[in-house]
Amino acid sequence: VGVGMIPRGEVGLIVAAAGLRLHAISDEVYTAVVLMSLVTTLIAPPFLRLVMPPQLHAPAVEEPPQ
């Protein structure tokens, strides 16, 4: 569950944008938040492949024969 929650950066982006607009954070902090959101979004799929063996990727429900 933890690895699957890594790319949850959209809330951070919204809060950072609001902070930047209100001058509560600097441009440098905003840039750091955007970069970290991008990095965590890109690294999540490879990490999920590592922690979830291929046999767990099969569908949970079998389709009935036609």
C-alpha positions in Angstrom: 0.0 0.0 0.0 2.8 2.4 0.8 4.5 2.0 -2.6 1.2 2.6 -4.3 0.7 5.8 -2.4 4.0 7.3 -3.5 2.7 9.4 -6.5 0.1 11.3 -4.5 1.6 14.7 -5.4 -1.4 16.5 -6.8 -2.5 17.7 -3.3 1.1 18.9 -2.7 1.0 20.8 -6.0 -2.3 22.5 -5.2 -1.0 23.5 -1.7 2.3 24.7 -3.1 0.6 26.8 -5.8 -1.6 28.4 -3.2 1.4 29.1 -1.0 3.3 30.6 -3.9 0.3 32.8 -4.8 0.0 34.0 -1.2 3.8 34.5 -1.0 4.0 32.0 1.9 6.7 30.0 0.1 9.5 31.0 -2.2 10.0 30.1 -5.9 12.7 27.7 -4.8 10.4 25.8 -2.5 7.7 25.7 -5.1 10.2 24.3 -7.6 11.3 21.7 -5.2 7.7 20.5 -4.6 7.0 20.3 -8.3 10.2 18.3 -8.9 9.6 15.9 -6.0 6.0 15.4 -7.3 7.4 14.6 -10.8 10.1 12.3 -9.5 7.8 10.3 -7.2 5.2 10.0 -10.0 7.9 8.5 -12.3 9.5 6.1 -9.8 6.3 4.6 -8.5 5.6 2.2 -11.4 9.0 0.5 -11.3 8.8 0.2 -7.5 5.3 -1.4 -7.9 6.7 -4.0 -10.3 9.4 -4.8 -7.7 7.1 -5.3 -4.8 4.2 -7.1 -6.7 5.2 -10.4 -8.2 3.8 -11.1 -11.7 1.4 -13.8 -10.5 -0.5 -11.1 -8.5 -1.2 -9.1 -11.6 -3.7 -11.7 -12.8 -7.4 -10.7 -12.8 -9.2 -11.6 -9.5 -12.4 -12.8 -11.3 -12.3 -15.3 -14.1 -14.4 -14.6 -17.1 -17.1 -17.3 -17.8 -16.6 -19.4 -20.9 -18.5 -18.3 -24.0 
